[in-house]
């Protein structure tokens, strides 16, 4: 296995990019990216507490969009004012760590579920509002010295919105030219959402498509299921990637999503069952709190899924080092761009770390 210092490789030698920032390094062999939700700063999880040497891109979540198109930070205190790691605000704390991790990119993610995405459709359909969106997004990039923007519009609901989505990406690319700036998007894995978007047209403006290959099962369904299985179902990581590639998207732009949490189904002990409720916080356990105390962890290699049963969680479906290793091998064999994780704060340390397992497998050449 490679150490974190080998995330960026130099021909003929292995060096620590933080220690030798004057050396010209190649781009990472594979993306190993992670989202950081700004509300986790209130749980005393600052950037300095994270093992960022294994991470190529940090997606800082979230900025939101006003109805007039203005992009703004969703928590002004946490993002720009709270004392964090000697900086004013958590966003600046991440940016200052680029001095230590010289090749890590910090990207502002705009949108998210619920309120974060509610104004996208109206803004993208209006020339004046879109002008405001593009101008204020670029303004935040300049103000904080970040490396780009991630669009997490969840999600264009018809073909008209799909066209506006592509137009929004095109306008952003104009003001955030490659390779100086990174422009990415997060998209659901279901064809019911992806079919509204001309993915071949969208990818022309994007460096990466973060495919959210998780939440395949949850409290919105009447039966239990694996939430992030790689194979063996009408909706899976493999089927989602295959669909996106059939639409003309370059494999290297596809980043496979990994959940760093488990979904709980009480009153059940496996997939395909009725259940009585959910354990944890809103039906979710942080991955670092899994398996639940007193339970056994199971890994189904045939479908690339893991779970535990019992204690206070019932059937809990989540990724483990075994499934992440499978997913990283799938990435390399399919010639995809890499992995991303939602989210970095829920990871474990040591041999059970999903982020480190993904990194090591991707780069174990």
N, C-alpha and C positions, 0 to 999 in steps of 0.2 A: 504494500500500500504506500501511496505517496503522502507526504506531509502537506500541511496547508500552504507552505511556502512554495509549493510547486503548482499552484493554481495557474500561474503564468510561466511558461517555459521559454528558455532561451536556447538557441541551437548550441549544442556542444557542452552545455553546462547546466547545473541546477543552482539557482540563486534565490535569495530572499528578496522579493521586490521592494519590501519596506526598507531593507537595509541598503539596497543599491539602486535607488530611484533614478540615478543618472544613466543606468543601462537601458538600452532600447529593447523592450520586451515584445513578444508576439501577443496577439489576441489570445484569450483563453481557449483551450482546446474545446471545452464545452461550458455553456452557461450553467451556473449553479446559484440561482437567485433566490431571494427570500423577501417576503413582505414584512414590514414592521407596522403594526397598527398603533397610531399615536396614543390611544387610550391606555396602552400597557405601561406607559410611563408612570401612571398612578399606582401601579403595582410594584414600583421600585425596580423597573427593568430598563435602565438607561442603555444607550448604545455601548458604553464601556463594559457592560455585563455580558455582552454577546461575543461569541467566537466568530468574528467576522473574517478571519483568514481563510475560511472555507467558502466564502460567498463572493461572487463576482459582481452582483448587482443587488442593491437594497432598494426596494420599492416602499417609499414612505407614504403610508395611507392614513387619512385621505385628505385631499382638498375637495371642496364642493363647488357647485355652480349656482349662481343666483339666476333669477328668471330673466335678468337683462343680459346674461352671458358672462358676467364677471366671475372669474375663478378666484376663490378665496380659501384660506386655510381654515379647516373645520374647528380647530381649537386654538385660538390665538395665544392663550396663556401657555399651553403645553408646547406649542410649536415654536413660539418666538420669544417668550418672556420667562418661563420657569427656568431657574438655574439648573442646568444639566451638564455634568462632566466639565464644569468650568466655562460653559458657553451659555448664551441667552437663548433658551429654547432647545427642544429636542432635535429639530431639523438642523440647526447649526451644529449641534453636537455630532451628528452623523457626518456633516460636511467636513468638520475639522479632523475626523478620523481618516480622511483620505490622505492626510500627510503620513499616516502610519501604513495604511493599505493603499499604496499609490495607484493601483490599477482598479480598485473598486469604484463602481459607478453608483451614484446616488440619484434616484429618479423619483419625482413626485407623482404619485398616483391620484388621479382625479376621478371621483365618482364613488363606486361602491354600491351596496344594496340600499333600498329604501330611499331616504332623503338624498343620498349622494347622487342618485341618477335621475331624480324626478324631473329635472329641468332640461336634460339633454335634448330631448326630442324637439321642444319648442326652440331652443337655442340653435340647434343644427339646421333648422328649417328657415331661419331668418338671416339674411345677409348682414344686417347691422348687429344683431346679437352674436353672430359667429365672429364678426370682426372684433367685438369686445372680448369674446372668449380667447381668441388667438393672441390678441395684444396682452391681456392680463396673464395668460399662461406663460408667455415668454417673459413678462415682467417678473414673475416669481422665480423663473429660472435664473434670470440675471441678478435679482436681489439676493438670492441665497447661494449663488454659485453652484447650482446643481447641474446634473448632466443630461436632463431630459424629462419627458412627460410620458406617463402611462395612462391610457384612457380605459377606464373600467365602467363603461356604460352598460348597465344590466337591465335591459339590452334592447336593441332595435326590435320593435314588435311587428313590423310589416316591411314590405319592400320599399315603401317610400322612406321610412326611417332608415332603412339599410343604405339607401343612396345618400341620404344626408350624412350618415355616419362616415361613409367613404369620403365625402366632400370635406367633412371636418378634419379627417386625417390628412387629406391633401393640403389643406390650408395650414395645418400645424407643421407639416414637413417643410413648407416654404419658409417658415420663420425659425425652424429648428433643423437646419441642414445636416445631413450625414457627411462625414463620420463624426463631426464635432459633437453633435447631440444625438441622444438616443430617443427614439419614438417607438413605443410599444403599446400593446393593448391586451386586456384580459377578456376572454370570451367564454361563455358557457360551452360545455361539451355536447349538449343535445342538439340534434339536427333540427328540432322544432324551433330553436333560436337561430342557429347558424344559417338556415335556409333563407333568411331574410336579407343576407349580406352577400354581395359579390366578393367573395373572399380573395379571388385572384386579383381583383382591382385593389382591394384594401391592402394586400401584402406589398404592393409596389411602394407604399409610403412607409412601411413599418420595418423595423429591425427585428422585432420578435412578436410572436403571438403567444401569449400565456394562456394555454388551453386548460380551463378549470375542470380537470378530469377527477372530480370528486363531488360529493353531495348527490350521488346517484340514488341514495335512499335517505329518508328522514321523516320527521313527523307529519309531513304533507302527504305521505303515502299511507295506505291502509294496511300494508304488510311490510314486514322487515326485509332488508336486503343489504348486501355489501355496499358500502358507500363509495368505494374507490377501486373496484376490482379492475385488473388490467385486461383480463380475457373473459370469454365465455358468456356474454350477455349481449342483448340488443343494444344496451348502452354500457360501454366499458372504455377504458383508456385506448385500447387497440382500435375499437370501432370508431371512436371519435377522431383519432389521428388518421385513420384510413379515409374517412369522409372528407376531412379537411384537405388531405393530399389529392383526392379525386377532383376537388374544386380548383386545382392548379396552384396550390400553395407550396412553396419550396420547403422541403423537409427541414432544412437547417434553420428556418424561421420559427418552427414549432417547438415550444417549450412545454414539457409535460408537467402538469400540476400534481403536487403531493400534499395531502392534508396532514397537518401536524396536530391532529385532534381525533377523538373518536366520537361516533354517534351512538347513543344509547337507546335500547328498546326494552323496556321492562316487561316482564311476564312472557318472555320468549327466550329461546336458546339457540336460534339459528335463523338463516334467511328463509323467506317465503312463509312467515307465520304472522298471525294476528298478534297484537301486543296491547298492553294496558296503559302505557305512558312512557315517560322518559326520565332518566336519571341525570345527575350532573347539573351543570349550570345551563339552563335552557336546552337540555338534552345533549350537552356536549361535555366531554372530559378533555382537558389538556393531555396531549400525548405523554408528557413526562409523568402523569399520574396513572398510566396504564402499564401493564394490566392491573385491574382492580385488585385490592388486597385479598389474598386467599384464593385467587382464581388461576386457572391455567391458560396460557396463551397458545392459540392454534394458528397454523399457517397452512393455507390451501394453495400449494404451488401450482396446481392445474389452472387456477383462475387468477392467481396473484392477489390474494386477499388474506388478511389476518383478523383475528377476533379473540375475545375472551367472553366467558359466560359466568354470571353469578355476582356475588357480593351485592352492591347497591346499584349495579348498572344493567342487570339483565344481559341481553346480547349486545355487546359493544363492538362495533366494526371500525377498524382503524388500520393505518399502515405501520409496519415494523421494519427493522433493518433488513429482514428477509424480503419483504415486498419491495422496498426501495431498491435493493440490489437487483431484483428482477426488472424493475422499471428503468433503472440506469442501463442495464444490459439491453433492454428493448430500445432505449434511446440510441445507443451506439450501433446496434444492428440495423436499425431503421434509418440511421444517419440523420437523426433529429438534432436540434440545437442544444438541448440540455434539459434540466429540471428546474422547477421553482417550487417554493414551499409557502403555504399559508398555515401558520406564520412562524417566524423564527423564535419568538418568545416561549412557545410551548414545547420546544425541543428538549430532549434529555441530553445529558453529558456523557462522554465516554463511548463505549462500544454500542450503546443503544441510541446514539444520536442519529437521527434521520438525515440531517444536513451533511454530517461528516461521512456517513455511509454512502450517500449519493455522490458526493465529491470524490471519495476514494475509488468507488466503482467506475465512475466516468473516466477517471484518469489513471486507472490501473492498466496501462497499455502493454 
